[in-house]
Every structure is written in C-alpha cells, then in structure tokens.
Amino acid sequence: MKFSEAEARLAEIARGEYRFIQYHKTITDRGHVETECQIYIHGGDVHKGRTWEEAFKNREENLNPSLKPIEETPDEIPEAMEA
C-alpha cells in the first residue's frame, strides 16, 4: 500500500475527525532498513506496523479483540513456574 492509499483509507475511516499518518524509515550505517507506519484518529490509540497493512490490522484488532488469533498455551507448565 502506498502512502497516498493509506492516507485516503485513514481519511475514510476518520470521517472528518482529526487524524495523523506518519512514515519513518531508518537506515543504519550498515545498510539495514527499518520502517514504521503510524496511524491515529482523535480519541483512539496510535497504531503501528512495519507496513500500512499491519498498522491498519493492528487498529482493527485493538478495536475488535475477537479478531486477534487465539494463542495456544503449553500443555505442561515448567516446574520452575509451579507454585
């Protein structure tokens, strides 16, 4: 997703509310590249991801916890964890 597409999607979701969208790109001296995409709508939380899709997915999962995948728990508890 391009910045302009993410901006349009955020505007549609925000329906005129205050919002911001940011893209950070960090390049280390060894050439490693890290990206961070942030979206925010007034009254909510800042949602981040390495891609725009991930940021929007994190927003949806935050608003609708039932969308988050269920994490499986181990069948056995390590002895060090038992009371």
C-alpha positions in Angstrom: 0.0 0.0 0.0 1.4 3.4 -0.9 1.4 6.4 1.5 -1.4 8.1 -0.5 -3.6 5.0 -0.4 -3.1 4.7 3.4 -3.9 8.4 3.8 -7.1 8.0 1.8 -8.1 4.9 3.8 -7.5 6.7 7.1 -9.5 9.7 5.9 -12.4 7.5 5.0 -12.3 5.8 8.4 -11.9 9.0 10.4 -14.9 10.7 8.7 -13.6 14.2 9.2 -12.1 13.7 12.7 -8.5 14.9 13.5 -6.0 12.3 12.4 -2.3 11.8 11.6 -0.3 9.5 9.5 3.4 9.1 9.7 6.1 7.0 8.0 9.5 6.6 9.5 12.4 5.0 7.6 15.7 4.3 9.4 18.8 3.2 7.6 21.7 2.1 9.7 25.4 2.6 8.9 25.5 -1.0 7.7 22.6 -0.5 5.4 19.9 -2.2 7.5 16.5 -0.7 6.8 13.6 -0.4 9.3 10.2 1.1 8.6 7.4 2.1 10.9 4.0 3.2 9.8 1.7 5.0 12.3 -1.9 5.9 12.1 -4.1 7.8 14.6 -7.6 9.0 14.8 -8.7 11.5 17.5 -9.8 9.8 20.7 -8.1 6.5 19.9 -4.6 5.0 20.1 -1.7 5.2 17.8 -1.4 2.1 15.8 1.9 1.0 14.4 3.2 -1.6 12.0 6.1 -2.3 9.6 3.7 -1.8 6.8 0.5 0.2 6.3 -1.5 -3.1 6.2 0.0 -4.1 9.5 -0.9 -0.8 11.1 -4.5 -1.0 9.9 -4.7 -4.6 11.0 -3.4 -3.7 14.5 -6.0 -0.9 14.7 -8.8 -3.4 13.8 -7.6 -6.0 16.3 -7.4 -3.3 19.0 -11.0 -2.2 18.3 -12.3 -5.7 17.9 -10.3 -8.1 20.2 -12.2 -11.1 18.8 -10.3 -10.7 15.6 -7.0 -11.5 17.3 -5.8 -15.0 16.8 -6.1 -17.2 19.9 -2.7 -18.0 21.4 -2.3 -21.6 22.4 -0.9 -22.4 25.8 1.5 -25.2 26.5 0.1 -28.4 27.8 2.6 -28.6 30.6 3.8 -25.9 33.0 7.5 -25.9 33.6 8.4 -27.0 37.2 10.1 -23.6 37.8 6.7 -21.9 37.1 4.7 -24.1 39.5 3.9 -22.7 43.0 
